[in-house]
Amino acid sequence: RRSSDLVTRIVMQQNLRRALEGNGLFLHYQPKINLSTGLLAGLEALVRWHDPELGMIPPSSFIPLAEETGLIESLGEWVLRTACAQNKSWQDAGLPPAVIAVNLSARQFRQKDLAGMIGQILAETGLEPRYLELEITESVIMHNVEKVSAILDELKRMGVSLTMDDFGTGYSSLSSLRQFPFDKIKIDQSFVRDITCDPHSAAIARTIIVMAHSLHLEVIAEGVETEGQLNYLKEQKCDVMQGYLFSEPVPAYAFETMLRENSRRKSEIDAVSISEKTILIVDDEESVLDAIGGMLAMEGYRVLAAASADDGFEMLAGNRVSVVVSDQRMPAMSGTVFLGRVKELYPDTVRILMTGHADMESIMEAINNGAIFKILQKPLHADFLRGKIEEAFKFHELISWKRQSDQKSVQ
């Protein structure tokens, strides 16, 4: 068994060397999504290898091998050059500029004149440094703090952005983060995976976000795969998500389509004023409708008001509504029942329940069925309500874009 593994390893090493000299390697690109706008916030370049003899080989197999054999320096340089050239090619084609992230390995940090090599690649490809992001794992940074700090300072002076990858898995602290010129930190996916069910993981993610924002760092969550994870990260004010919930890593041609769609979507958002954002308020108390409707109208929203569930359904049928806010206690139909039917009829609406009463059984049922996005307890403070409505519209933009992307990928 050990002999067979050794032979496979030797063959893989030889084939990887040939792949670096030929055409066996290629890149896939995974989008990063701004959680406030739903727009692309950048992308990460990820290397893939198809070997004629061994087939598709996962990065978890060949990256460690490249590290151990010293091939990682050549591999890392190839990834950097290919990613920068592709990004510049998209820009030259008239697509909106995007920041592309590339991982730097521990071995690359030990090679001579890393900054010089990166600067040469940027010059050769013509990519401006501000459109390159370098991701460095936390373990690499803490291995040799003084040397790594000097290299990072040099890279920062070049104009590239720096991200601490896999944050939370090593030994970094608030004080150690201050030693390095990072722009962003990326929460390790091992914490993101369990944030909806494990209090420990949720507490770590929440603490990282607060800590990073106190240092004016952007926070990226990787490995986001469920709506629950997305909702929790949005609630904690995480800045950017990356993961299969939105898209797996895709070939260059597929990511080019995303860039074009993102450009069109941004133009649409820029062209649409806030006055065209429509919200429906359903409450049988006229004073509540007047107070909430008046406040939101002053903010520029288009407000529809209904005194009953039946009136609400009529207004939904005749208008494109993004957010619905309903009182719980109404004649004929409760707010939870109403919002449950709204979910079935208009699944992309964001549904908010207002209640001044403890009717927890029906409310919990609605939550479990996914009928409710937020529950707001009466009486409502104007600033608090305003913030929750804004959050709901941003969430609507994100889920609408995701649904459109899913439909186009099926076609």
N, C-alpha and C positions, 0 to 999 in steps of 0.2 A: 504493500500500500504506500509506504513512504517513498519507495523507489519510483512508483508510478506518479506520485505527486511531484517529485523532483524533476522527472522527465517533462511533465506538463508545464512546470514552471520555466524550465529551460527553453522549451518550444515557445512559450508565451513571450519570454524576454526577447528571443530572436525575432519573432514576428512583430513585436512592438517596435523594435528598432527599425525593421523594414517598413512598418506603417508610417513611422516618422519621416522616412525618406521617400515614401510613395503617397498613395491616396486613401489609405485605410482609415484615417481619422476624419471626423467631421464634427461640427458644432450644432447643438440644439440651443434654443433660446426660450427662457421662461419669463413671462411678463411679471412685473411688479405693479400692484394696483394701489392708487391713493384711496384710502378709506373714506376720505371726506368727499371727494368728487367722483369716484368711480372711474377716473381716467388713468391711463398708463402713467406710472411714475418712473419707469425704466425697465431694464431687463437684465437677466444674468445669463452669461455664456457658459454652457456645460458641454464638456468634451464627450464624444461617443466613439466607439471603436468597433468596426465590423471586420473580422478576420476571415479570410477565405477558407481556412482550415477549421477554425474553432467557432465561427459564427459571431453573433453579437456577444461581446464580453462586457459585463457591467463595470462601471467605474470603480466600484468597491473592490474589484479584483485587480484591475491593472494600475490604478493610481498608487496603491501601496507598493506594488512591484516596481513602478517607476521611481518611487521615493528611495527604495532600498538599493536599486541598481545605479542610481545617478541619472537615469533617463528623464527624470522629472524636470531637469533644467531645460532640456531640449523640448520636452512636451509643453512645459509652461510657456516657453517663448513662442512656440507654434500657436498655442491657444490665444495668447495676447495679440500676436500679429494678425491672426485670422479674424478675431473678434473686432479689432480696431478697423481693419480693412472693410469688413462687412458693414460696420456702423457708418463709416465714411461713405460707402457705396449707397446706403439708404439715403443719406443726406444729399448726396450728389443727384439722386433720383428725384429730389424735391420733397421727400418725406420729412416730417417734423423731427428735429434733433432729439435724440434720447440718450440717456446715460446708460452705458453698458458696464456691467460688473463682471470682473474676472477674479478668480481665486488665486492667491499666492500661497505656495506651500512652504513648509518649514525648510526644506532643502534650498528652495530659491532664495530664502533670506540669508543663507550662508554663502551663496555664490558671490563672486567678485563684481562690484559695480552694478548692482541690481537697478539702481535709479538710471544709470547711464544706458542700460539695455532698454528700459522702458521708454526713455526719452528718444532713443534712436528709432524705436518702432513707431512712436507717435509722429516723428518727423517723416519717416518713410511712407506711412499711410496717409498723412495729412490730417489726422484726427486731432481736433483741439483737446488739450488735456482735460478740460472741464467736462467732456463727455465720456471720460473713463473713470470707473470706480474700481478700486482694488479692495478685495475682501481678504482679511487676515484673521485666522482663527485665534481665539483667546489663548490657547495653549502655546502657540508660537510666540505670542507677545510676551507672556510671562516667563518664557524660558531664559531669555537674555535681555532683560529690561533695558539696560543702558545702550546696547548695540542696536536693538530693534527701534528704540526711541530715536536714535540718530538717523536711521534709515527712513523712518516714517516722516521725520522733519524734512528730510531731503525730498521725498516724494511729494509732500504737501507743498513745498516751495515750487514744484513743477506745475502745480495747478490741478492735480488729480484729486478726487475725493476718496476718503478712506472710511472703511467700515470694519468694525470688529465683529467677526463672524462667530456663531455658536456661543453667544454670550450666555453665561449662567452655568456653563459646564466646567469652568476652570476655577481660578482663584482670584479673579479680578474683584476689585472693590471700588467704592466711590472715589477713594483717594488715589488709587492706581490709575483709574480712567483719566484723571486730570493730567497725568504725565504725558499723555499721547494726544496727537492732533487729530482725533477722529471726528468725522462728521455724522456718522450713523453707527448704531449697533443693531445686530440682528439676533432676535431671541431664538435660541435653539429649538428645533422642532420637537424635541423630546418633552419640552414644557408645553408647547402649543397643543400637542396631541391630547393631553389630559386636562386642559384648563377648564373644561366643562364638568368634570367629574372628580378631579383630585384637588382638594383645597390647597395642598402643598404646591403643586404646579401653578395653580391660579395665583397664589400669593407671590410666587417668584416672578411670574410674568407681570403682575400688577406693580410690584416693587421696581422691576427693571424699567418699566415705562415711566413711572414717576421720577426715578433717579435720573434717567436719561434726559427727560424734559427739563429737569432742574439744571442740567449742564448744557442745555440748548442743543441736544443731539436728537436726530430723527430716529424713530424706532421702526424696524422692519420685523414682521413676524413671518417665519418660514414654516412650510408644512401645513398650511391652512387647508383643511379638507372638508369641513362641515359648516353648515349655516350657524350652528351653535357656537363654534369657535369664532366665526366671523362676528357674530353679535357681541360676544364677550369682549373681543378686541376693540370693537367700535365703542363699546360702553366705557372701556378703560382709556380711550383716546389714543390708541395705537395709530401710527401714521400711515404705514404701508403694509400690505399683505402680499404673500407669495405662496402659491400652492395649487394643488390639483382642483380645489373648489372652483377656481377661475380657469386655469389652464395647466396642462402638463407642459414640459419642455417640447418645443416644436421646431421643425426645420426652418431655415431662413425664409423660404417662400411663404410659409404660413404666418410667420411673425410679420412679414411685410404687409400682409393683409390686415393684421391687427393694427399696425401703424396707420394704415390708410383709414380704417374705420375709426380709430381714435382721433385722427385729424378731423374727420367729418363730424364726429360727435362733439368735439371741442368747439367747432364752429357753430354747431346747433345750440350748444349751451350758451356760448357767448352771445348768440343772436337773440336768445329767448330772455326776456326780462322777467324779473321776479313776479311781476303782475300777472303773468300767464301761469303761475303755479297755483293750481286749484285745490282747495281743501273743502271738505264737506263737514259741517258741524251738525250733529243730530242731538237735540235735547228738547224735552217738552216744556221747559221753563223759558219763556220769552226773554226774561232778564239775562239769563245765561247766554243765550244766542246773541243778544245785543252786545253784551260785554266782550265776549270772546271774538265775535265777528268784527266788532269795531276795532279792537286792538290789532287783529291780524290784517285787516284792510289797511290800517295805517302803516303796516310793515310792507305793504305792496302785494299781499297775496290776493288772489281771487277767491272770495269766500262764498260758499253756498250754505244756506241755513235751512234745516228741516225740523219740524216740531214732532215728527213721528217717523217710525221705521218705514212705513209705506211711502211717505213723502221722500224719504232718503233714497229708496230704491228708484223712484221716478227720476230724481236728480242724477243718480248714478247712470241711469240709462241714457240720459241726454247730454252728459258732459264727460270729459276725460278728467277723472279725479285721481290725484296721486295719493292723498292722505285723507282718511276718514276718522273723525273723532266722535265717539258716541257716548252718551250718558248710559249708565247701567240700568237705572230704574225709570222705565217709560211705560206708558199704557200699551196694552196689546202685545208688545214684544220687548223683551229685555235687551240690553246692549250686547250681552254675550251671544245671544241667539242671532241678533241682527248682524254682528260682525262675523259670526260663523258663516252666515249665508253670503255676506259680501266676499269673504275669502273664496268661496266656491265660484261665485259669479265673476269676480275681478281679482284673481290671485296676486296680481302685481301691486295692488293698493297696499299702503301701509296703514294698519288699523290700530287705533289707540282707544282705550276704554277709560272713561272718567267715572269715578264712583265716590260717593260719600258714605257708603254703607258697607258693612262687612258681609258680603254674600260670597264667601270664599269657595263653596262647593262648585257653583256654576263658573266662577272666575277661573278656578284651577282647571276645570274641564276645558274651558276655552284656551287657556295657555297650553295645555297638553296637546290640543288639536291644532295648534299653530295659528289660532284665529286672532291673537292679540300680539302686537309688537311692544306696546308699553301700557302700563296701568298707572293712571294719574289720580292721586287722592285729592278730593275736594276738601276745603276751598283751595283754589290754585293761585299761586303768586304769578303775576304777569311775566316777570323775567324768566321764571322757571318754565312756564308754559311755552314762551317764545323759543327758548333753547331746545325743548323737546320737539317742537314742530319743525324747527330747522334741521334737527338731527333726522327726523322722519323723512323729510324731503331728500336729504343726502342719501339715506338708505334706499329710498325708492329709485334714485338714479342708478345706484350700484346694481340692484337686483334686476332692473329693466335692461341694463346693458348686458348683464350676464345672460339673461334669457335670450336676448337677440344674438349674442355670440354663440350660445348653444345651438340655436336654430340654424345659424349659418354653417356651423361645423357639421351638422347632420346633412345639410344640403350638399 
